[in-house]
């Protein structure tokens, strides 16, 4: 693409779209950077200030993301721990139960039912944990946060911003 093509493209963008391109400026080819800088000068564009999020409405305590909330951090930690060990927790007793039921308990149906119940409880716990994670309420707008990196309704970030280009 030529510099002229980039310039025409940037002229058609809204200020918000231009801000998104500017945020990823380090990924652009040199002709695109030149065209972007010309468009920024032509519009006298100033990058908008990032939103200032507070812990609670009306408070002065600033937060950057969901990671600043203890309830969310605890939920993520539980999800990571469960995700790491769920297979052992669910299948270990199940396999041991089947082995011991056959040898020590002479094929006791009750013992097999208990091991199956254990596996079902672990599976239900995992589903509940995932549902709580996906249904986490945004502390800024009090609506469901969703699956994305930002709240669908207000744009509050899930994770702290990382330094780009470093």
Residue pairs with C-beta under 8 A, 6 or more apart in sequence:
1 31
1 32
2 31
3 31
3 32
3 34
3 35
4 35
6 31
6 32
6 34
6 35
6 36
7 35
7 38
7 39
9 35
10 18
10 21
10 35
10 36
10 39
11 39
13 21
13 39
15 43
15 45
15 48
18 36
18 39
18 40
18 43
18 45
19 47
19 48
21 28
21 36
22 36
22 40
22 45
22 47
23 164
24 164
25 33
25 36
26 164
26 165
28 36
39 45
51 155
52 62
53 62
53 63
53 64
53 140
53 156
54 60
54 61
54 62
54 63
55 61
55 62
55 63
55 68
55 69
55 139
56 139
63 69
63 139
64 157
64 160
64 161
65 156
65 157
65 158
65 159
65 160
65 161
66 72
66 136
66 138
66 139
66 145
66 156
66 157
66 158
66 159
67 73
67 76
67 158
67 159
67 160
68 160
69 139
72 136
75 129
75 132
75 133
75 136
76 133
78 129
79 129
79 130
79 133
82 89
82 125
82 126
82 129
86 122
86 126
89 122
90 118
90 119
90 122
90 123
91 119
93 115
93 118
93 119
94 115
94 116
94 118
94 119
96 115
97 111
97 112
97 114
97 115
97 118
98 112
98 115
100 111
101 107
101 108
101 111
101 112
101 115
105 111
134 146
134 147
135 144
136 144
136 145
137 143
137 144
137 145
138 144
138 145
138 151
138 153
138 154
138 156
139 156
140 151
140 154
140 156
141 151
141 153
141 154
141 156
143 151
143 152
143 153
143 154
144 152
145 151
145 152
145 156
145 158
146 152
148 158
149 157
149 158
149 159
150 156
150 157
150 158
151 157
151 158
